[in-house]
Amino acid sequence: MRGCSYMFHVGDLWWQPDTPSHQGVRDTLYKISHDLGVCVVLTDGNNDDVLDLLSHNHTGSLEAPFAVCDGLMYAPRGSVLNIASRKIGFLGGAPSYKNPRFPNSENSTDLEVSLISNKAPLDVLFTHDAPVESTDVLGINPSWGLDSRVRVSRALNATNPSLLFHGHYHKSASLKVGLTSVYGLDRDRLHTPDIRFLDLETLALI
């Protein structure tokens, strides 16, 4: 990943400060930052402690990503990052299939959808959950978690990005929704990480 400036993570970094593995997460982030010169920008997933992430915000604003620790910036739901001429938006959150660790904060809300919708238009949108149009290609139960996927679709339709990336279902899948190319990423892929390289100047995947 040398030559890259940012790594956009689509959620489930397992940012959980009350677990034994948490220091390992921080050590990895530090290594990525200092060895590769890359900043990780996190879109929260249902296995990330959103309230703890937000507690690191000393900027007084949730309009843009902010630093959490060495190597990590958290992108609050509805925030935007401007890089050169590109406008990148974030909408984390998704429901857990069972036994949620963070039941009061894991899902996106209508307010957060409104926040990101008001930032239209976007070039790229990073979400944790998938838009509802991805249900068939992901092969998931259409009724499970429907409200969350509908909220992502509302954000997509309002902001009309060229690209949307999501990762909640751990499946590689792509489709076109209107003018938006939608990509699902698979964190469980065994042999090679499901990483996409994006040229922000052209919005081409390389």
Phi and psi restraints in degrees (value plus and minus 20) as a CYANA .aco file:
   2 ARG   PHI     -84.3   -44.3
   2 ARG   PSI     119.5   159.5
   3 GLY   PHI      79.2   119.2
   3 GLY   PSI     -35.4     4.6
   4 CYS   PHI    -106.7   -66.7
   4 CYS   PSI     129.8   169.8
   5 SER   PHI    -122.8   -82.8
   5 SER   PSI     -51.6   -11.6
   6 TYR   PHI    -153.9  -113.9
   6 TYR   PSI     128.2   168.2
   7 MET   PHI    -139.7   -99.7
   7 MET   PSI      96.9   136.9
   8 PHE   PHI    -115.1   -75.1
   8 PHE   PSI      99.0   139.0
   9 HIS   PHI    -123.2   -83.2
   9 HIS   PSI     108.1   148.1
  10 VAL   PHI    -112.0   -72.0
  10 VAL   PSI       2.7    42.7
  11 GLY   PHI      89.1   129.1
  11 GLY   PSI     139.9   179.9
  12 ASP   PHI      47.1    87.1
  12 ASP   PSI      28.9    68.9
  13 LEU   PHI     -91.4   -51.4
  13 LEU   PSI     -32.7     7.3
  14 TRP   PHI      43.6    83.6
  14 TRP   PSI      29.2    69.2
  15 TRP   PHI     -98.5   -58.5
  15 TRP   PSI      75.0   115.0
  16 GLN   PHI    -159.0  -119.0
  16 GLN   PSI      68.9   108.9
  17 PRO   PHI     -79.1   -39.1
  17 PRO   PSI     -38.6     1.4
  18 ASP   PHI    -110.3   -70.3
  18 ASP   PSI      -9.2    30.8
  19 THR   PHI    -132.4   -92.4
  19 THR   PSI     133.1   173.1
  20 PRO   PHI     -82.6   -42.6
  20 PRO   PSI     -46.1    -6.1
  21 SER   PHI    -100.4   -60.4
  21 SER   PSI     -26.4    13.6
  22 HIS   PHI     -84.3   -44.3
  22 HIS   PSI     -58.4   -18.4
  23 GLN   PHI     -83.4   -43.4
  23 GLN   PSI     -53.7   -13.7
  24 GLY   PHI     -83.2   -43.2
  24 GLY   PSI     -57.4   -17.4
  25 VAL   PHI     -82.2   -42.2
  25 VAL   PSI     -66.6   -26.6
  26 ARG   PHI     -84.2   -44.2
  26 ARG   PSI     -59.6   -19.6
  27 ASP   PHI     -83.7   -43.7
  27 ASP   PSI     -59.9   -19.9
  28 THR   PHI     -85.1   -45.1
  28 THR   PSI     -63.7   -23.7
  29 LEU   PHI     -80.8   -40.8
  29 LEU   PSI     -61.9   -21.9
  30 TYR   PHI     -81.6   -41.6
  30 TYR   PSI     -62.6   -22.6
  31 LYS   PHI     -85.2   -45.2
  31 LYS   PSI     -63.3   -23.3
  32 ILE   PHI     -80.2   -40.2
  32 ILE   PSI     -64.0   -24.0
  33 SER   PHI     -86.4   -46.4
  33 SER   PSI     -66.6   -26.6
  34 HIS   PHI    -106.6   -66.6
  34 HIS   PSI     -50.1   -10.1
  35 ASP   PHI    -105.2   -65.2
  35 ASP   PSI     -54.2   -14.2
  36 LEU   PHI    -129.5   -89.5
  36 LEU   PSI     -34.1     5.9
  37 GLY   PHI      50.2    90.2
  37 GLY   PSI       8.4    48.4
  38 VAL   PHI    -130.0   -90.0
  38 VAL   PSI     117.2   157.2
  39 CYS   PHI    -118.7   -78.7
  39 CYS   PSI     106.1   146.1
  40 VAL   PHI    -106.1   -66.1
  40 VAL   PSI     108.2   148.2
  41 VAL   PHI    -132.3   -92.3
  41 VAL   PSI      97.4   137.4
  42 LEU   PHI    -118.8   -78.8
  42 LEU   PSI     107.3   147.3
  43 THR   PHI    -115.8   -75.8
  43 THR   PSI     100.0   140.0
  44 ASP   PHI     -88.0   -48.0
  44 ASP   PSI     125.0   165.0
  45 GLY   PHI    -130.5   -90.5
  45 GLY   PSI     159.0   199.0
  46 ASN   PHI     -89.0   -49.0
  46 ASN   PSI     -33.6     6.4
  47 ASN   PHI    -122.1   -82.1
  47 ASN   PSI      -3.1    36.9
  48 ASP   PHI    -131.5   -91.5
  48 ASP   PSI     120.4   160.4
  49 ASP   PHI    -103.0   -63.0
  49 ASP   PSI      72.8   112.8
  50 VAL   PHI     -82.4   -42.4
  50 VAL   PSI     -60.9   -20.9
  51 LEU   PHI     -84.4   -44.4
  51 LEU   PSI     -56.7   -16.7
  52 ASP   PHI     -88.9   -48.9
  52 ASP   PSI     -62.5   -22.5
  53 LEU   PHI     -76.0   -36.0
  53 LEU   PSI     -65.3   -25.3
  54 LEU   PHI     -86.2   -46.2
  54 LEU   PSI     -46.0    -6.0
  55 SER   PHI     -88.2   -48.2
  55 SER   PSI     -34.5     5.5
  56 HIS   PHI    -109.0   -69.0
  56 HIS   PSI     -20.6    19.4
  57 ASN   PHI    -102.8   -62.8
  57 ASN   PSI      93.3   133.3
  58 HIS   PHI    -134.9   -94.9
  58 HIS   PSI      -2.9    37.1
  59 THR   PHI    -109.8   -69.8
  59 THR   PSI     -39.7     0.3
  60 GLY   PHI      60.7   100.7
  60 GLY   PSI     -11.7    28.3
  61 SER   PHI    -161.8  -121.8
  61 SER   PSI     126.8   166.8
  62 LEU   PHI    -132.5   -92.5
  62 LEU   PSI      -0.9    39.1
  63 GLU   PHI    -100.9   -60.9
  63 GLU   PSI     -37.0     3.0
  64 ALA   PHI    -166.0  -126.0
  64 ALA   PSI     138.6   178.6
  65 PRO   PHI     -78.4   -38.4
  65 PRO   PSI     130.2   170.2
  66 PHE   PHI    -155.2  -115.2
  66 PHE   PSI     138.4   178.4
  67 ALA   PHI     -93.1   -53.1
  67 ALA   PSI     115.5   155.5
  68 VAL   PHI    -127.0   -87.0
  68 VAL   PSI     -64.1   -24.1
  69 CYS   PHI    -179.5  -139.5
  69 CYS   PSI     159.1   199.1
  70 ASP   PHI     -74.1   -34.1
  70 ASP   PSI      99.9   139.9
  71 GLY   PHI      71.5   111.5
  71 GLY   PSI     -26.6    13.4
  72 LEU   PHI    -149.0  -109.0
  72 LEU   PSI     110.1   150.1
  73 MET   PHI    -136.9   -96.9
  73 MET   PSI     119.2   159.2
  74 TYR   PHI    -122.3   -82.3
  74 TYR   PSI     111.9   151.9
  75 ALA   PHI    -120.9   -80.9
  75 ALA   PSI      80.9   120.9
  76 PRO   PHI     -78.8   -38.8
  76 PRO   PSI     133.3   173.3
  77 ARG   PHI     -81.1   -41.1
  77 ARG   PSI     105.5   145.5
  78 GLY   PHI      74.6   114.6
  78 GLY   PSI     -20.8    19.2
  79 SER   PHI    -106.2   -66.2
  79 SER   PSI     146.9   186.9
  80 VAL   PHI    -157.1  -117.1
  80 VAL   PSI     121.1   161.1
  81 LEU   PHI    -137.9   -97.9
  81 LEU   PSI     104.2   144.2
  82 ASN   PHI    -119.1   -79.1
  82 ASN   PSI     100.8   140.8
  83 ILE   PHI    -143.6  -103.6
  83 ILE   PSI      94.3   134.3
  84 ALA   PHI      34.1    74.1
  84 ALA   PSI    -141.2  -101.2
  85 SER   PHI    -118.0   -78.0
  85 SER   PSI     -13.9    26.1
  86 ARG   PHI    -120.5   -80.5
  86 ARG   PSI     124.6   164.6
  87 LYS   PHI    -137.1   -97.1
  87 LYS   PSI      95.4   135.4
  88 ILE   PHI    -136.0   -96.0
  88 ILE   PSI     107.1   147.1
  89 GLY   PHI    -133.1   -93.1
  89 GLY   PSI     142.7   182.7
  90 PHE   PHI    -159.1  -119.1
  90 PHE   PSI     115.6   155.6
  91 LEU   PHI    -164.2  -124.2
  91 LEU   PSI      71.7   111.7
  92 GLY   PHI     -99.5   -59.5
  92 GLY   PSI    -196.1  -156.1
  93 GLY   PHI      77.7   117.7
  93 GLY   PSI     125.6   165.6
  94 ALA   PHI    -195.2  -155.2
  94 ALA   PSI     136.8   176.8
  95 PRO   PHI    -101.4   -61.4
  95 PRO   PSI     124.8   164.8
  96 SER   PHI     -97.6   -57.6
  96 SER   PSI     128.0   168.0
  97 TYR   PHI     -88.2   -48.2
  97 TYR   PSI     -59.1   -19.1
  98 LYS   PHI    -178.9  -138.9
  98 LYS   PSI     139.3   179.3
  99 ASN   PHI      27.9    67.9
  99 ASN   PSI      40.9    80.9
 100 PRO   PHI     -83.2   -43.2
 100 PRO   PSI     118.2   158.2
 101 ARG   PHI    -100.3   -60.3
 101 ARG   PSI     -50.9   -10.9
 102 PHE   PHI    -150.1  -110.1
 102 PHE   PSI      46.6    86.6
 103 PRO   PHI     -82.2   -42.2
 103 PRO   PSI     -45.4    -5.4
 104 ASN   PHI    -108.2   -68.2
 104 ASN   PSI     -25.9    14.1
 105 SER   PHI    -157.9  -117.9
 105 SER   PSI     -20.7    19.3
 106 GLU   PHI     -94.5   -54.5
 106 GLU   PSI     -46.9    -6.9
 107 ASN   PHI    -113.2   -73.2
 107 ASN   PSI     126.1   166.1
 108 SER   PHI     -88.8   -48.8
 108 SER   PSI     145.2   185.2
 109 THR   PHI    -146.2  -106.2
 109 THR   PSI     145.3   185.3
 110 ASP   PHI     -81.0   -41.0
 110 ASP   PSI     -56.2   -16.2
 111 LEU   PHI     -82.7   -42.7
 111 LEU   PSI     -62.9   -22.9
 112 GLU   PHI     -86.4   -46.4
 112 GLU   PSI     -55.4   -15.4
 113 VAL   PHI     -82.7   -42.7
 113 VAL   PSI     -61.4   -21.4
 114 SER   PHI     -83.8   -43.8
 114 SER   PSI     -59.1   -19.1
 115 LEU   PHI     -80.7   -40.7
 115 LEU   PSI     -66.4   -26.4
 116 ILE   PHI     -94.6   -54.6
 116 ILE   PSI     -53.1   -13.1
 117 SER   PHI     -83.1   -43.1
 117 SER   PSI     -53.9   -13.9
 118 ASN   PHI     -92.0   -52.0
 118 ASN   PSI     -28.4    11.6
 119 LYS   PHI    -112.5   -72.5
 119 LYS   PSI     -15.6    24.4
 120 ALA   PHI     -80.3   -40.3
 120 ALA   PSI     130.0   170.0
 121 PRO   PHI    -105.5   -65.5
 121 PRO   PSI     138.9   178.9
 122 LEU   PHI    -135.2   -95.2
 122 LEU   PSI     137.0   177.0
 123 ASP   PHI    -110.7   -70.7
 123 ASP   PSI     -60.7   -20.7
 124 VAL   PHI    -157.5  -117.5
 124 VAL   PSI     121.6   161.6
 125 LEU   PHI    -146.5  -106.5
 125 LEU   PSI     103.8   143.8
 126 PHE   PHI    -123.5   -83.5
 126 PHE   PSI     106.7   146.7
 127 THR   PHI    -150.6  -110.6
 127 THR   PSI     146.2   186.2
 128 HIS   PHI    -112.9   -72.9
 128 HIS   PSI     -72.1   -32.1
 129 ASP   PHI     -96.9   -56.9
 129 ASP   PSI     146.0   186.0
 130 ALA   PHI    -117.7   -77.7
 130 ALA   PSI     137.6   177.6
 131 PRO   PHI     -89.7   -49.7
 131 PRO   PSI     134.9   174.9
 132 VAL   PHI     -81.8   -41.8
 132 VAL   PSI     -45.5    -5.5
 133 GLU   PHI     -85.3   -45.3
 133 GLU   PSI     -36.3     3.7
 134 SER   PHI    -107.0   -67.0
 134 SER   PSI     -22.5    17.5
 135 THR   PHI     -73.8   -33.8
 135 THR   PSI     -69.1   -29.1
 136 ASP   PHI     -89.0   -49.0
 136 ASP   PSI     -64.4   -24.4
 137 VAL   PHI     -87.9   -47.9
 137 VAL   PSI     -45.6    -5.6
 138 LEU   PHI    -103.7   -63.7
 138 LEU   PSI     -36.7     3.3
 139 GLY   PHI      48.6    88.6
 139 GLY   PSI      20.0    60.0
 140 ILE   PHI    -130.2   -90.2
 140 ILE   PSI     140.9   180.9
 141 ASN   PHI     -80.7   -40.7
 141 ASN   PSI     100.7   140.7
 142 PRO   PHI     -79.8   -39.8
 142 PRO   PSI     -48.7    -8.7
 143 SER   PHI    -107.6   -67.6
 143 SER   PSI     -42.7    -2.7
 144 TRP   PHI     -95.0   -55.0
 144 TRP   PSI     107.6   147.6
 145 GLY   PHI      45.4    85.4
 145 GLY   PSI       1.6    41.6
 146 LEU   PHI     -79.5   -39.5
 146 LEU   PSI     -64.4   -24.4
 147 ASP   PHI     -77.1   -37.1
 147 ASP   PSI     -59.3   -19.3
 148 SER   PHI     -86.9   -46.9
 148 SER   PSI     -63.0   -23.0
 149 ARG   PHI     -87.2   -47.2
 149 ARG   PSI     -54.5   -14.5
 150 VAL   PHI     -83.5   -43.5
 150 VAL   PSI     -59.6   -19.6
 151 ARG   PHI     -82.9   -42.9
 151 ARG   PSI     -60.4   -20.4
 152 VAL   PHI     -82.4   -42.4
 152 VAL   PSI     -61.7   -21.7
 153 SER   PHI     -82.9   -42.9
 153 SER   PSI     -58.1   -18.1
 154 ARG   PHI     -82.5   -42.5
 154 ARG   PSI     -61.6   -21.6
 155 ALA   PHI     -85.6   -45.6
 155 ALA   PSI     -62.0   -22.0
 156 LEU   PHI     -80.5   -40.5
 156 LEU   PSI     -69.6   -29.6
 157 ASN   PHI     -85.1   -45.1
 157 ASN   PSI     -51.6   -11.6
 158 ALA   PHI     -96.8   -56.8
 158 ALA   PSI     -53.5   -13.5
 159 THR   PHI    -122.0   -82.0
 159 THR   PSI     -38.3     1.7
 160 ASN   PHI      30.5    70.5
 160 ASN   PSI      33.8    73.8
 161 PRO   PHI     -93.7   -53.7
 161 PRO   PSI     138.7   178.7
 162 SER   PHI     -91.7   -51.7
 162 SER   PSI     -52.6   -12.6
 163 LEU   PHI    -156.2  -116.2
 163 LEU   PSI     123.0   163.0
 164 LEU   PHI    -153.4  -113.4
 164 LEU   PSI     112.9   152.9
 165 PHE   PHI    -141.0  -101.0
 165 PHE   PSI     116.9   156.9
 166 HIS   PHI    -160.7  -120.7
 166 HIS   PSI     146.4   186.4
 167 GLY   PHI    -168.9  -128.9
 167 GLY   PSI     -13.4    26.6
 168 HIS   PHI     -80.8   -40.8
 168 HIS   PSI     -54.3   -14.3
 169 TYR   PHI    -115.3   -75.3
 169 TYR   PSI     -19.4    20.6
 170 HIS   PHI      35.3    75.3
 170 HIS   PSI      22.1    62.1
 171 LYS   PHI    -155.3  -115.3
 171 LYS   PSI     115.2   155.2
 172 SER   PHI     -98.7   -58.7
 172 SER   PSI     100.3   140.3
 173 ALA   PHI    -179.1  -139.1
 173 ALA   PSI     123.9   163.9
 174 SER   PHI    -159.7  -119.7
 174 SER   PSI     130.9   170.9
 175 LEU   PHI    -182.0  -142.0
 175 LEU   PSI     150.6   190.6
 176 LYS   PHI    -127.8   -87.8
 176 LYS   PSI     109.1   149.1
 177 VAL   PHI    -138.8   -98.8
 177 VAL   PSI      82.9   122.9
 178 GLY   PHI      42.5    82.5
 178 GLY   PSI    -143.4  -103.4
 179 LEU   PHI    -116.0   -76.0
 179 LEU   PSI     -15.0    25.0
 180 THR   PHI    -118.4   -78.4
 180 THR   PSI     108.3   148.3
 181 SER   PHI    -107.5   -67.5
 181 SER   PSI     100.7   140.7
 182 VAL   PHI    -128.5   -88.5
 182 VAL   PSI     108.3   148.3
 183 TYR   PHI    -145.0  -105.0
 183 TYR   PSI     105.0   145.0
 184 GLY   PHI    -114.8   -74.8
 184 GLY   PSI     120.4   160.4
 185 LEU   PHI    -133.6   -93.6
 185 LEU   PSI     126.5   166.5
 186 ASP   PHI    -133.3   -93.3
 186 ASP   PSI      82.8   122.8
 187 ARG   PHI     -92.8   -52.8
 187 ARG   PSI     -34.0     6.0
 188 ASP   PHI    -116.7   -76.7
 188 ASP   PSI     -16.5    23.5
 189 ARG   PHI     -80.4   -40.4
 189 ARG   PSI     111.0   151.0
 190 LEU   PHI     -96.5   -56.5
 190 LEU   PSI     -64.9   -24.9
 191 HIS   PHI    -114.3   -74.3
 191 HIS   PSI     -56.8   -16.8
 192 THR   PHI    -156.2  -116.2
 192 THR   PSI     117.5   157.5
 193 PRO   PHI     -80.9   -40.9
 193 PRO   PSI     125.2   165.2
 194 ASP   PHI    -106.5   -66.5
 194 ASP   PSI      62.0   102.0
 195 ILE   PHI    -137.2   -97.2
 195 ILE   PSI     114.2   154.2
 196 ARG   PHI    -133.0   -93.0
 196 ARG   PSI     118.1   158.1
 197 PHE   PHI    -122.2   -82.2
 197 PHE   PSI     105.0   145.0
 198 LEU   PHI    -137.2   -97.2
 198 LEU   PSI     105.1   145.1
 199 ASP   PHI    -106.4   -66.4
 199 ASP   PSI      88.2   128.2
 200 LEU   PHI     -90.4   -50.4
 200 LEU   PSI     -38.3     1.7
 201 GLU   PHI     -91.6   -51.6
 201 GLU   PSI     -61.2   -21.2
 202 THR   PHI    -127.7   -87.7
 202 THR   PSI     -31.2     8.8
 203 LEU   PHI      41.4    81.4
 203 LEU   PSI       6.5    46.5
 204 ALA   PHI    -114.2   -74.2
 204 ALA   PSI     121.4   161.4
 205 LEU   PHI    -103.1   -63.1
 205 LEU   PSI     106.1   146.1
